[in-house]
Amino acid sequence: MLKRGENADYVIDYNAGELKFNPTFPITANMRIVVEYQFTDRNYSRFIGYGGGNYSNDNFDLGVYVYSENDAKNQPLQQNLSEEQVAILKAAGDNRDAMTAPSAVPDTYSENKILYKKEILDGVEIFVFSNNPEDELFSVRFSLLGPNQGNYVISDQSAINRILEYVSPLNGVPQGEYEPVIQLTAPMKLQIAGVNGSYHPSENTTIDFEVAGSQNDLNLFSDLDNEDNDGFAARLAAKQTLLKNADTLSLNGYGSLDFINKDFRTIERLYNIEFVRDWNLIDPLGDQRFVIAGMEVAQPRLGVASYAYQNLNFSGNFKGDRHVLNAGLRPGKFRINSASSYLKSESDSLDSKFARSFTNAVYQLNKSWIGAKVNLEDNRVSTLKNDSLTGVSQRFISYETYVGIGDSTKVFAEAGYQYRVNDSVRNAVMTKVNSSNTYYLKSRVINTPESQLSVYANYRDLKDEDGGE
């Protein structure tokens, strides 16, 4: 199945698992492209159920929900488990590396088969390719484990055949990539139940809450490693109108507290896809606590502005503070949108300071407009051990100006220019690495129910500080 993105800039082929970009807009190293997807392996018959209910009155809303997905461990689809393989799964607990079983099974000779015989080498039983019908022969499946993770390598390969050969370990280190084992898949279970609600005693006050628990068993055959199956999470949020005047000014205060136990599991992510980057998170451990407190001020003719203080803490190895300032203003014929934030965080091995800001200002005339954008990021991640910048540190600033004519929802033309400077870490120092000048034209010259015609042109001149262009 194909699905086209907004403005037909990309095509998603779900069957092939591919994302194909159309040549409508240029893709450069300055862009961030994030693709999020979910998939499920059908290894067992799986039963999925969801249910819930709600109750409401004038001041109170209450809801409950239950979700369950459960593999039927006695109904495998991709594998026929023997009693020996079930015993391996029972002993493996949640350790997927231990969920492997010997793959060799006795077989009869055929010139169309790749078969092996058993031999003893240095006290180790190994498999050796054989086409001798007098040998005791085995059909063997080899799994790719990775470099120095197995004792077999490919010795002969053709379009239809592949023969593997045993290589003795060197100083106890395996020298191959394959092993005569198959990966077993354990049946799993995920169940989530929760209660949520909202209490609004007056028009100016709202209190929201949610409590949820999860049970995630990664191996229904085994009772081992079950101590991390159960987890819980809770959220409390409040919003209070401090000042309200429909003609002049309104002021709102808000806050929230999230607590997520380290063993709590969800079906989908809880926060936006950029949450990890926003906080410079690298393998956070432990229970999570996330606190937000802020204020929002609005004036009907001027616009809205807000400030929020955010605190994120993982009990194992992370704490951080973030300040977020947003504004959407429209004084007269001006429209100004701005989003800025500053992060200071510390983990068990790194600390970081991350400042970024984006501002777009437009002056609107009758049938034309002129605008300017400023976009910057300064992300400095350094090690606690020697206070040196790491490779993920980066900085850029870009300036852009543009003019347009027409109606941006119908027929229009817009031309612009952008200058950008990128800095990166060189020899533990933040250094300018390149700059670019970009000129562009985008337009929609025909826009009728019967036909549309859009034109986009882009020219980018990149100058590398090492001398390349």
N, C-alpha and C positions, 0 to 999 in steps of 0.2 A: 504494500500500500504506500502511495506517495502522498505527501502533505507539503503544500507550499507555504512558506513563511510569509509574514506580512510584507507587502510590496514585492512579493516574489523574489526576494534576495537569496533564498536558499530552498532546497528541496530535501525533505527527510524521506529516505527509503527505509521503512521500518523492517521490511523483510530481509534486506541486506545489512541493516545496521549501519547505514551510511548517511552522512550529511554532506550534500553537494551544494556549493555556492555558485550562484550565477554571476557572470562578469558585469553586474550592474554597477557595483561600487568597488573600488580598489581595497584590498586587504593588505595591511602593512603590519610591521612589528609593533606599532604603537597601539594596535587594537587589542581588546580583550574579548575572547570568544569563549563562552561557557556553555557546555551542553550537558543537560541533566536528563537521566533516563532511569527507568526501572525495568528489571527483567526477573523472570522466575523460571528456574529449571524444573521441569516436570519429571522428577525422579520417582515419585510415589503418587498414588491417587490422593488428591488433596481436597479437603472439605473446608469451604469458606462460608462464614456466616456473619451477619451484622444485624443488630437490632437496637432499638432505643425508644425513648418516650419523652414527652415534654409536658410541663404544667405551668400555667401563667395566671397571674391576677394583676391587679392594678399596680402593685409595688414590687412584685417578685416574679422571676422567671426561673424555672428549674428544669434541667434536662439530665437524662442518664443515657449511656450508650455502652454497647458491648460489641467487640469485634474478635473473631477467632478464625485462624487458618491453621489447619491441623493435617499433617501427613498420616495416611493409614500405613503403619509400618509393615503390615502383612500384605500390602498390595503394591510392590515395587513395579515400576514401569520400564526403567532403563537397564535394570540388572536383575538377574535371578540369584538371590543370595542363598548360599549353602549354609549348613549348620556351622561350619568352620568360620565362614565369613561373618555370620551373625555374632559368633563368639568374639571375633576381633573387634567388631563395633561395640560390643558390651564392655570390653576392656579398654577401649580408646577414650571413653568419656567425651569431652568436647575437643580433644586434640585431633585436628584433621590430619596432621602428619602421621599419626598412628593408625589412620583408617586406610591402610593398604593391606592387600592380601596377595599371596603368590598367584601368578597367572597361569602357570604351566598345567596343562591337562594332557593325559595320555592320548595319543592319536595314532592312526594307521598311515602307512606310507602311501604317498601319492606324488607323482612327479610335478604336480601343479601346486604343491604346498611347500611352504618354508617351514621345515621341522628341525628340532634340536634334540641332541642326546645329552645325558648328564655325564660329567667327568669330575674328578677330584684334582684340584690344582692348589698346591701349598696348603692342603688341609681344608680347602673350601670347595663346596659343591658348586659347579658352574655349568652353564649351558653352552654347547658347541654345535654349530650348524652341521647337519648330517643329511646326506641323501642315500644312505645305505639302508635298504629295507630290512636288513638283519638286526639293526640296532633297535633298542627300546626308544621309541621316538615320542616327542612331546610337541604340542602346539603351544607356543609361548607368545604372550602379548607383552611388549616392552613399553613402559611409560617414560616420557621425557620429564626428568626432575630438575635439570639445569646443570650448568658447569660444575664439575667436582662434587656432584651429588649422587652419582651412580657409578657403576663399575663396567658398563658396556658402552661401546661406541659403534657407529655405523662403519662396517668394513666393506660392504658392497651394496650399491644401490642402483636400481634401474627404474624405468618408468612404472613398472608394476611390482617389483620385488625389492625388499630391503632386508639385508642380513646384518645381524649385530654380532660383535665379538667382545669377549671378556678381556679387560685390561687390568693387571694387578695394581693394587694401590701402591703409592709411592710415599714412604714414611707415614703410612697410616691414612693418607689423603686419597680419596677416590679420584681416578683419572678420567672417568667417563661422565656421560650425561643421562644414561638410561639404566633402568632396573627392570627385572622380570616380575613386575608387580602391577596390579590394577588399583586405581583409586576407588575406594568405596564411598558411597554417599549415605549419610545417616538421615533418617526421617526427623523432621523438626516440627516445632509447635510455637505459635505466637498468639497470645491472647491479651487483649487490652480492654479494660473496663474503666469507666470514669463518670464523674458527676460534675456538671457545670451549672452555673446560675448567675443571675444578675439581680441586685437589690437596688432599687431607685426610690428612696423614701420621698424625694422631692424632685422637681424639675431641674434643680441645679446640682444634684448629687447622684452619682452612679457608682456602684461597687460591683465588680465582677470577680468571680472565683471559679477555679476548676481544680479538681483532684483526680488523678488517674493512677492506675496500677497496671503493670505488665508482667507477663510470665513468658519467658523465651527459653525453650528447651532445645538445644542444638543437637541432641541425640536421644531420641525416645527409646532406643534400645538399652541405654546405660543410665544407671543411677549415680555415676561418678560426676564430679564437677558441677553438681546442681546447686551449689551455694550461691551462684551468681544468676540464677534463673529469674528471681523476683526483683522488681524495681518499682519505684513510684516517682511521681512528679506532682507539683502543685504550683498554682499561679493565683496571685491576688492583685487586682488592679482597681484603681479608683480615679474618678475624675470629678472635679468640683469647679463650678462656675463661681468665680470670686467677684466679678463685676459684669453686669449685662445691661447694655443700653443699645437698642436696635439702631439708633440714629448716630451714636458717637463711638462708643468703644466697648469691647468685651474682653474679659480676662479670664482664662481658664488655667487651673492647675491640675496636673495629672501625675500619677506614679504607678509603678508596678513592681512586683517581686516574683521572680521565677526560681523555683528550686527543682533540680533534676538529679535524682539519684544516679550514680554511675552505672547501675545495672538496668536502668529504665530503657526500654526499646519502643520505637514508634514505626509506623508504616512509612511515613514520609518525614522529611526534615521539618524541624520546628521553626527554624528561622530562615531568613532569605539566603539565597545561594552565595552571596558575598560575605556572609557573616564571618567565616574563617579569615578571610583577607582583611576585613574591617578591623579585626582584633589581632592580627598577626599570630594566629594560633598555630602551633606546631606540636602535635601529639599531646593535647591536654589530658590530664589524668584526674580522677577523683570526682566527687560530687560537684555539681555546678550551681552557683548562685548568681543571678542576674538581676540587678536593681536599676530602675529608671525613675528619675524624678525631673519634672520639667514644667514650663509655663508656656502658654500661647496667648498672644494678644492679637486682636483683629479689629480693624476699622473698615466699615463698609466701603468707603470711597478710596481708601489707601491700600488695603490689602491685609496680609497675615504674616506674622513673624513668630518664631518659636525657638526656645532654647531647652536642651535636655542634657542632664548629667547622667552618665551611665557607668555602672561599676560591674565588672565581670570577674568572678572568682572561681577557680577550680581548686578544690581542697588539696590536690596532689602536687601541682607545680605551676600555677599561673594566677596572677592578679593584674588587673588593668583598670584604668580610668579613662573615660572618653567624654569629650564635650562636643555637642552637635548643635549647630545653629543653622536654621533654615528660614528663608524669607521669600514671599511672593508678593511683590509690591506693584502697584499700578498708579503712580501719581500722574494725573493728566494723561498725556499721550505716551508716556513712558511705561514700559513693562519690564520689571526687574525680577529675575529669579536667581536665587543664590542658595548654595548648599555647602557648608563648611564643617569640618570636624578636626579634632586633635586628640590623639591617643598617646598615652604613656602606659607602658606595660612592663611586667617583669615575670620571667619564668625561672625554672631551676637552672638554666644555662644561658639564657638570652635576656636582654632588655631591648625595648624599642620605643621610638618616638615617631609617630606617623601623623603628618599634617597634610590636609588636602582641602581644596576649595574649587568650586565651579560657580561662575557668575555669567549670566547672559542678560544683557541690557538692550532693549529695542525701543526705538522711537518710531511711532506709527503715524504716517501721514494719511491722506485720504485713500489713495490707491497705491501706496508705496511704503517702504520701511527701510530703516537703516539700523544696524545693530553691531554689537561687539561682544566677544566672549573672552574670558580669561579662565584658564584651567591649569591647576598645578597640583602636584603631589611631591612630598618629601618624606620618604620612608627610610628610616635609619635603624637597622637591626644590628646590634653588636653583642659580642660574647661577654659574659660576666668575668670570664677568666682573665682576659687580657685587654678588654675594652676595644677590640678591633671590629670594624664593620664586616658583616658577612655578605655573601654573594647575593642574597635576596634584597639587599638595600638598593634603592633606586630613587631618582628624582627627575622630574620634568616640569616644564612650564611652557604653555602655549598661549599665543595671542591670536585672535581671529576677528576680522571685520567683514561685514557683508552688507549688500544692498539688494532690495527686491522690489518688484513692481507687479501689480495684479492682485489676485485673490488666491491665497495659499491653499484654499480648499477647492478651487476651480481651475482657472487658467492663470499661470504666473511664471515669472522668471527671477532667479536669484543668483548673484555672482558674489564670490567671496575669496578672501586670502587668509592663510594661516601660517604663522611662523612658530616653530616649536624647537626646543632645545632639550635633549636627553642627556642625563648624567647617570653613570654607573660606577661600580667599585673597581678600581684598578690599583693593585698593590696596597690594598686596605685603605684607600683614599677615594672619596667621592670625586669623580673626574668627569668633565664633559666628554662625551663619546661621539655625538653627532648632532646636527641641526638640519632642519628642513624648511623649505618654502613650498607651500601648496596653494595652487590656484584652482578654483572649481566653478562650474556653472551647472545649475540644476533648474529644470523647467518642466512645465506641463503645457504644451502648446495647443493640444486638442483634448477636450474633456466633455464628451457628450454621451448620452445613453447608448449610442450606437458604436462609438469609437473613442479611443484614447491614444495619445501620443506624448511620450515623455522623453526628454533629452537630458543626459548627464555627461559632463566632460570634466576630466580631472588631470592636472599636471603637477607632479611632485618632483622637486629638486632636492636630493639628499646629499649632504656633505658629511663625510666621515672624518673625524679628527686624525685618524691614522693615514689620511691621504686619499682614501677611496671616495668615489662619487657614484 
